[in-house]
Amino acid sequence: MAIANTIALKTKQAQRKGHYLTNFLYRVMWMCTDHVSGRGLCGASHWTAAKELAKKSSSKLDEEGLEIAVCRHGVLLMALNMFRGEIFAYPLFLADMSQGSIKFFCSDVACISKHFPELQSLLDMHPFLSVMHAKAHYWKCEVKYSGAYQEGAGSTIGEEVEQANSFLSRIAVTSKYMSKSGRADMITMQAMLWIKRKILNLGQALVNRYVKDSVRSLEAHYVTMFSYRNRRLGTKHRIIAEGLTLT
């Protein structure tokens, strides 16, 4: 598993990644897009994660947080340090680094990916709005990009990264007082523990998800069957199937 900019920050490899990230951010902010001030707007909601620019914090903290990427099973794949708050270029960078056989790119503001035609290679990944965040977007965005309406998404909620964030946030109180190397080691150990836990529990999690989806599929089949029966019989009253609830 790759954890960008958190392991061995003083090595040449990490330094090269840091320079590449900086160059990528400036290329996205100044060369690829027309600047739009303020937060990203979708419907009636303003999204901090869609900002193009963010001033460096006046606090004494060099790093303001982590931007992480996980798979649909919650396994941590990549992470990077945020130095200027939450901006759209950070998840875009992780998506650019994670290219491969990836079908969906899930983000809170995935609906604005169409404004970056310069990164054509990322168009192979379908923008995917998490089910909960999609409710706050414009309704056209929700219908087009929500994972609930995309073929192949299954029952993926899209909030798996929040679980990893919740686990990693336990060390936020202490890591901000550490040195750069100490903070990197602490985050690395916490991330490795999270990955180990997810991998060990992956089999049981997949079984539980399969059973739950099978039950939902059967219930939907019975509802469709009884609705068809009502139409054929011409009955106006609702037919209730006894024993429909499966456990």
C-alpha positions as CSV (number, residue, x, y, z in Angstrom):
1,M,0.0,0.0,0.0
2,A,1.3,3.5,-0.9
3,I,1.0,6.3,1.6
4,A,2.3,9.4,-0.2
5,N,4.2,12.0,1.8
6,T,3.8,10.2,5.1
7,I,6.7,7.6,5.1
8,A,10.3,8.7,5.3
9,L,9.7,12.3,4.4
10,K,13.4,13.1,4.3
11,T,14.2,10.6,1.6
12,K,14.7,11.7,-2.0
13,Q,11.7,9.8,-3.2
14,A,9.4,11.6,-0.8
15,Q,11.0,14.9,-1.8
16,R,10.3,14.2,-5.4
17,K,6.7,13.4,-4.6
18,G,6.4,16.6,-2.7
19,H,7.7,18.7,-5.6
20,Y,5.4,16.8,-8.1
21,L,2.4,17.5,-5.9
22,T,3.3,21.2,-5.7
23,N,3.8,21.5,-9.5
24,F,0.5,19.6,-10.0
25,L,-1.4,22.0,-7.8
26,Y,-0.1,25.1,-9.5
27,R,-0.8,23.6,-12.9
28,V,-4.4,22.9,-12.0
29,M,-5.0,26.2,-10.3
30,W,-3.3,28.6,-12.7
31,M,-2.8,26.9,-16.1
32,C,-5.7,24.5,-16.6
33,T,-8.8,26.3,-15.3
34,D,-10.5,29.7,-15.3
35,H,-10.4,31.0,-11.8
36,V,-13.7,31.2,-9.9
37,S,-13.5,32.9,-6.5
38,G,-15.2,31.5,-3.4
39,R,-16.4,28.0,-2.7
40,G,-17.8,25.6,-5.3
41,L,-21.5,26.0,-5.8
42,C,-23.8,23.1,-6.7
43,G,-27.5,23.7,-6.3
44,A,-28.0,25.7,-3.1
45,S,-24.9,24.2,-1.4
46,H,-21.5,25.7,-1.2
47,W,-18.7,23.1,-1.1
48,T,-15.4,23.8,0.6
49,A,-13.9,20.8,-1.1
50,A,-14.6,22.4,-4.5
51,K,-12.5,25.5,-3.8
52,E,-9.7,26.2,-6.3
53,L,-7.6,28.2,-3.8
54,A,-7.1,28.4,0.0
55,K,-4.8,30.6,1.9
56,K,-2.2,29.1,4.1
57,S,-3.4,28.9,7.7
58,S,-2.1,31.5,10.1
59,S,-1.6,28.8,12.7
60,K,1.8,27.3,13.6
61,L,0.9,24.0,12.0
62,D,2.7,23.2,8.8
63,E,0.3,20.4,7.8
64,E,-3.4,21.1,8.1
65,G,-4.6,17.5,7.6
66,L,-4.5,14.5,5.4
67,E,-6.3,13.8,2.1
68,I,-6.7,10.0,1.8
69,A,-7.9,7.6,-0.8
70,V,-9.4,4.2,0.0
71,C,-11.0,1.4,-2.0
72,R,-14.7,0.5,-1.8
73,H,-13.9,-1.9,1.0
74,G,-12.2,0.8,3.1
75,V,-8.6,-0.3,2.7
76,L,-6.3,2.8,2.7
77,L,-4.5,3.2,-0.6
78,M,-2.9,6.6,-0.6
79,A,-2.6,9.8,1.5
80,L,-1.0,13.2,1.2
81,N,-0.4,16.1,3.5
82,M,-2.6,19.2,3.1
83,F,-0.8,22.5,3.5
84,R,-3.5,24.9,2.3
85,G,-6.8,23.5,3.6
86,E,-9.3,21.6,1.5
87,I,-9.1,22.3,-2.2
88,F,-10.3,20.3,-5.2
89,A,-6.7,19.8,-6.6
90,Y,-5.9,17.4,-3.7
91,P,-8.4,14.6,-4.5
92,L,-7.7,15.3,-8.2
93,F,-4.0,14.6,-7.6
94,L,-4.8,11.3,-5.8
95,A,-7.0,10.3,-8.7
96,D,-4.2,11.0,-11.1
97,M,-1.8,8.9,-9.1
98,S,-4.3,6.0,-8.8
99,Q,-5.0,5.5,-12.5
100,G,-5.5,1.9,-13.6
101,S,-8.4,-0.5,-13.6
102,I,-10.6,1.9,-11.5
103,K,-14.2,2.3,-12.6
104,F,-15.5,4.9,-10.2
105,F,-14.0,8.0,-8.6
106,C,-15.9,8.8,-5.5
107,S,-15.7,12.3,-4.1
108,D,-17.9,14.9,-2.4
109,V,-17.6,17.2,-5.4
110,A,-17.1,14.6,-8.2
111,C,-19.7,16.5,-10.4
112,I,-17.2,19.2,-11.3
113,S,-14.7,16.8,-12.8
114,K,-16.0,17.7,-16.3
115,H,-14.4,21.1,-16.0
116,F,-10.9,19.7,-16.3
117,P,-10.6,18.4,-19.9
118,E,-6.8,18.7,-19.7
119,L,-6.6,15.5,-17.6
120,Q,-8.3,13.3,-20.3
121,S,-6.9,10.1,-18.8
122,L,-9.1,10.6,-15.7
123,L,-12.2,10.4,-17.9
124,D,-12.0,6.6,-17.8
125,M,-13.2,6.8,-14.2
126,H,-16.8,7.6,-13.7
127,P,-17.5,10.5,-11.3
128,F,-19.3,9.0,-8.3
129,L,-21.1,11.1,-5.7
130,S,-21.5,9.5,-2.3
131,V,-25.1,8.7,-1.5
132,M,-25.4,11.0,1.5
133,H,-23.5,14.0,-0.1
134,A,-25.5,13.7,-3.3
135,K,-28.6,14.7,-1.4
136,A,-27.1,18.2,-0.9
137,H,-26.2,18.6,-4.6
138,Y,-28.4,20.0,-7.4
139,W,-31.0,17.3,-8.3
140,K,-29.6,16.9,-11.8
141,C,-26.2,16.1,-10.4
142,E,-27.7,13.6,-7.9
143,V,-29.5,11.7,-10.7
144,K,-26.4,11.7,-13.0
145,Y,-23.6,11.1,-10.6
146,S,-25.1,9.5,-7.4
147,G,-23.8,6.0,-6.8
148,A,-27.4,4.9,-6.1
149,Y,-28.2,5.3,-9.9
150,Q,-25.0,4.1,-11.5
151,E,-24.8,0.7,-13.1
152,G,-22.1,-1.4,-11.5
153,A,-21.9,0.6,-8.3
154,G,-23.9,-2.0,-6.4
155,S,-24.6,-1.0,-2.8
156,T,-21.5,1.1,-2.5
157,I,-22.3,4.1,-0.2
158,G,-19.3,6.2,-1.0
159,E,-18.6,7.2,2.6
160,E,-15.9,4.6,3.2
161,V,-13.2,7.3,3.5
162,E,-15.1,8.8,6.5
163,Q,-14.5,5.6,8.4
164,A,-10.8,5.8,7.8
165,N,-10.8,9.5,8.7
166,S,-12.6,8.7,12.0
167,F,-9.9,6.1,12.9
168,L,-7.0,8.3,12.0
169,S,-8.4,11.3,13.8
170,R,-7.6,9.6,17.1
171,I,-4.0,10.7,16.8
172,A,-4.7,14.3,15.7
173,V,-4.5,15.6,19.3
174,T,-1.0,14.3,19.8
175,S,0.5,14.3,16.4
176,K,0.3,18.1,16.0
177,Y,2.9,18.5,18.7
178,M,5.3,16.0,17.1
179,S,8.2,16.5,14.8
180,K,7.7,15.9,11.1
181,S,9.4,12.5,11.3
182,G,7.5,11.5,14.5
183,R,4.2,12.6,13.0
184,A,5.0,10.5,9.8
185,D,5.8,7.4,11.9
186,M,2.7,7.8,14.0
187,I,0.4,8.2,11.0
188,T,2.1,5.2,9.3
189,M,1.6,2.9,12.3
190,Q,-2.0,4.0,12.6
191,A,-2.6,3.5,8.9
192,M,-1.0,0.0,8.9
193,L,-3.2,-1.0,11.8
194,W,-6.3,0.1,9.9
195,I,-5.2,-1.7,6.8
196,K,-4.5,-4.9,8.8
197,R,-7.9,-4.7,10.5
198,K,-9.7,-4.3,7.2
199,I,-7.9,-7.1,5.5
200,L,-8.5,-9.6,8.3
201,N,-12.2,-8.7,8.4
202,L,-12.7,-8.5,4.7
203,G,-14.0,-12.1,4.3
204,Q,-16.8,-11.7,6.9
205,A,-17.6,-8.2,5.6
206,L,-18.1,-9.5,2.1
207,V,-20.3,-12.3,3.3
208,N,-22.5,-10.0,5.3
209,R,-22.8,-7.6,2.4
210,Y,-23.7,-10.5,0.0
211,V,-26.4,-11.7,2.4
212,K,-27.8,-8.2,2.8
213,D,-27.9,-7.6,-0.9
214,S,-29.5,-11.0,-1.6
215,V,-32.3,-10.2,0.9
216,R,-32.9,-6.8,-0.8
217,S,-33.0,-8.4,-4.2
218,L,-35.5,-11.0,-3.1
219,E,-37.7,-8.4,-1.4
220,A,-37.6,-6.2,-4.5
221,H,-38.5,-9.3,-6.6
222,Y,-41.5,-10.1,-4.4
223,V,-42.7,-6.5,-4.5
224,T,-42.5,-6.5,-8.3
225,M,-44.3,-9.8,-8.5
226,F,-47.2,-8.7,-6.3
227,S,-47.5,-5.4,-8.1
228,Y,-47.8,-7.3,-11.4
229,R,-50.4,-9.6,-9.8
230,N,-52.5,-6.6,-8.7
231,R,-52.5,-5.2,-12.2
232,R,-53.5,-8.5,-13.8
233,L,-56.3,-9.1,-11.2
234,G,-57.4,-5.5,-11.4
235,T,-57.5,-5.3,-7.6
236,K,-57.4,-1.8,-6.1
237,H,-56.5,-2.9,-2.6
238,R,-53.0,-3.6,-1.6
239,I,-51.9,-7.2,-1.3
240,I,-49.6,-7.8,1.6
241,A,-47.3,-10.8,1.4
242,E,-47.0,-12.7,4.7
243,G,-43.6,-13.7,5.6
244,L,-42.0,-11.3,3.2
245,T,-39.4,-10.1,5.8
246,L,-36.4,-12.3,5.5
247,T,-33.8,-12.8,8.2
